[in-house]
């Protein structure tokens, strides 16, 4: 991760002039303002008792409600508890968090989604790209084609359609481990019928399993176990490939039969295999290179990067979903700053991708019906709206100031 020493100097960071008295890192830990954010941290922690919240979207109904300051102060407060906290600036329209962290010109989310995840995988070596990198890139790029892995000892051929695995072939599989040999050895298939099926496969180009069931030589039930074992052996070979080369060849849409079913659950086996590891090499390096470490211990930021022409398309993509999921496993807590709800759809696209959503509302700024409209839009996305953060409340006018000042002062005096 990059070192980014965020100096609290208005000459170096003009953004600090905009928030001279509201950033917690310039205040005492015993201030009422700091205590309010510690209470917010506790409320978030206990809001969902049956599961752990690892990622939180911060948004607002409209502009100028204090979303940027709230995001910064909440992240700062959470980092004080010893947790590793990452702030993602996902406001690709007006990236105020990036400016606040002195990272307005840094590469970030946009470059990861547009460039890194769009990496060319036509040819390369497994020293640079782990097999899990290749599988994820094929999936996110929704590629059609053949991925060939060659370790020098073993060769694996994997066919993908729109990023989904359609077939896997261990091209160098020993003769005794080939499907026909296994079926004959187990007594499920006669040697004569195996020869007939192999000739039919050669003539038609069909998979051997399809030939066997179409000819009535074996039932799908009897074939499922050996075929699953056959597939898992291929995946095991892939898992052992740490060095070697890879090639990806594009194939036309017409190569794939759109009606081709998956009766033996190949894609489910593939998905299970992916969830076991996720040992990324290329993607981890690309992501972590752009994450910046701040002056505050345990606090990190992923800037927005360049402002793209298509913000909604990027933040609502599978690529963004993968990025958030990956980072939520990498850090103890991830806070995602988004644009306001009413002017743009970005926050509504991001909200379901996080474990929870908090909406900042500045007291007296928007009419109640406008806030209600934003809440209704959030609920329609099935996002976990955890609550509203009421900002800039005038406690003097509301009559709570004297009570709170007396209670707070006495409490800390007794503690001392």
GICORNOR-V189826 format. One line per field, one symbol per residue. psi: psi as a letter, one per 30 degrees, with the letter a starting at -180 (. if undefined). A space follows every 10 residues. Layout:
psi->???
//
This chain:
psi->kkkjjjkijf efjfffffif ggkffglkfg leeeeeeeee eeeeegejff lkjfkkkkal ealhfgeeee eeeeeeeeff ggkkkkkkjg igeiieeeee ghgfgllbee eeeedefgkk gekalffejl eeeeeeeeef fhkkakjkkj ffelkkkkkk jhfkkfkkkj fgkkefglee eeeeefgfkl eeeeeeeeee eeefglkeee eeeefgfkle effeeeeeee eeeeeeeeff jflallkkkk kleffkjfgj lifgheeeee eeeeffdhik deeeeeefef kkklfkkgkl kjleakjlfi eeeefglfee eeeeeefffe lekkkjklll eeflfeeeee efflflkkkk kkkgellefe eeeeeeeeef fglijfakjk khkjfeefgf eeeeeeeeee efeee.
//
